[in-house]
Amino acid sequence: YGAVMGLAGLGLSARAAAPLFPGVVRAPAYFTEVWVALGLLAFLILVPLYVTKVVRHPAAAREDFTNPVVLGFCGALPVGMSLVAGGINPYWPLGGELLWWGAFGLLLAFQAWALVRMLAGGIELAQLNAGWLIILVGGIVLPGPGLALGQAEASRFVFGISTAAAAVLVPLLFYRAMVAPALPEVLRPSWFILLVPPSLIYANGVALYPETLLLENLYYFGVLLAVALLIYARTFWRWRFGPPWWAFTFPLDALAYAAVRYAQEHPSALWKS
């Protein structure tokens, strides 16, 4: 479901960016809506395939929700659903609203289960990875499409939960990076997920709480973190390819969306660039 997040997230970020560059792309919809449609298509393909997995391979599906190495990535399903909801909302408002509320409920259920799994113990520090940000901090994504659907109060609720979780989990992940063994090569792209909290707590935070100017500091940190991550991943083409490579996509979408929001608030050639 990281594919759904990456594709739909690019379309939504491009939609937001289009007004910053009037006339540069004569028909922006020819670019933005292609990615939205591809995200929707990926979602429609993956959901029945995963249902098939649950029916035919229940033990493997159960491990998705119990193995701490992959548990965090389960949050990509409801987060991707919310992005698809935002993508289809201009064309089918009722469908967008139903899908968003489905994502809202599913994410809260997954978050509760992740907390139960943590409280049960037995998770080694080395098993903790940035994928846990998706399931516990994924609620910072939902206000983007949620506000467009008129769901401000529910957006604040899920945003607040995930912002509080980010305050605990992000420092823990940085600590894990310093003291625990390095991530296996195939999982290294998942460090890019660290870009999402500063990017979307800023971008969606200023939409929910426009008077909180200190949120801009998170955007500055996100830009610096992106530079560090790009240096860290400078030889990424040598890393073994796998599904975690989708972690390169949505975090960069999130940073782009934050950059768009900042450029709208601070119109200048520097921030537009």
C-alpha positions, 0 to 999 in steps of 0.5 A, a space after each residue: 500500500 506504499 504504492 498507493 500512498 506514493 502515487 496518490 500523494 504525488 497527484 495531491 501534492 501536484 494539485 496543490 503546487 499548480 497555482 504556484 506556477 500559472 502557465 508553466 504547465 498549460 493543463 496541469 490536470 493532465 499531469 496531476 490527475 494521472 497520478 491520482 488515477 494510478 493511485 486509485 488503480 493501485 488501491 483497487 488492485 491491492 485490496 482484493 489481492 490482500 483479501 485473497 491473501 487473508 483467505 488463502 494464507 491467514 498465517 502470513 496475514 496474521 504475521 503482518 500484524 504481529 511481527 514488529 518488523 513489518 507491523 508499522 507498514 500495515 498503516 499504509 492501508 488506511 493512510 493510502 485510503 485517505 489519499 485516494 479519498 482526497 483524489 476522488 473527492 472532486 469527482 465523487 464527493 460521497 465516495 470520497 467521504 465514505 472512503 475517508 471515514 473508512 480510513 479514519 476508523 481503520 487507522 484508529 483501530 490499527 493504532 490501538 492494536 499497535 499500542 497493545 502490541 507495544 505494551 505486550 513487550 518483546 519488541 527489541 530495539 533493533 526491530 523498531 523501524 521508521 515503518 512504525 511512523 506510518 501506523 502511529 503517526 499516519 493520522 497527520 496525513 488525514 487532515 489534508 483530504 479531511 479538510 477538503 471534505 469538511 471534516 475539520 473536527 475529526 481531522 483535529 482528533 486524529 492529527 492530535 493523536 498522531 502528533 503526540 505519538 510523533 513526539 515519542 516515536 521520532 526521538 526513539 527512532 533516532 536513538 535506535 539509529 545511533 545504538 542499534 545495528 544498521 537496518 538491513 539493506 532492503 529496509 534502508 529506504 524506510 528512513 525516508 519516512 522520517 521526513 513525513 512528521 516534520 513535513 505534514 505536522 507543519 503543512 496540515 498543522 498550519 491549516 488546522 491551527 493557523 495562529 501557531 507560527 512555530 510550526 514553520 520550524 518543523 519545515 526548516 528541519 524537514 528540509 535539512 533532514 532531506 539533505 541528510 537523507 539524500 546524502 545517506 542514500 547516495 548509493 541507493 542503486 546498490 541496495 537490494 530492491 524490495 517493497 520498502 523502496 516505495 518509502 522513497 516516494 510518499 515522504 518526498 511527496 509530503 516534503 513537496 506538499 510542505 514546500 508548497 504550503 510554505 511558498 504560498 505563505 512566503 511568496 519569493 523566488 527562493 521558496 518557490 524554487 
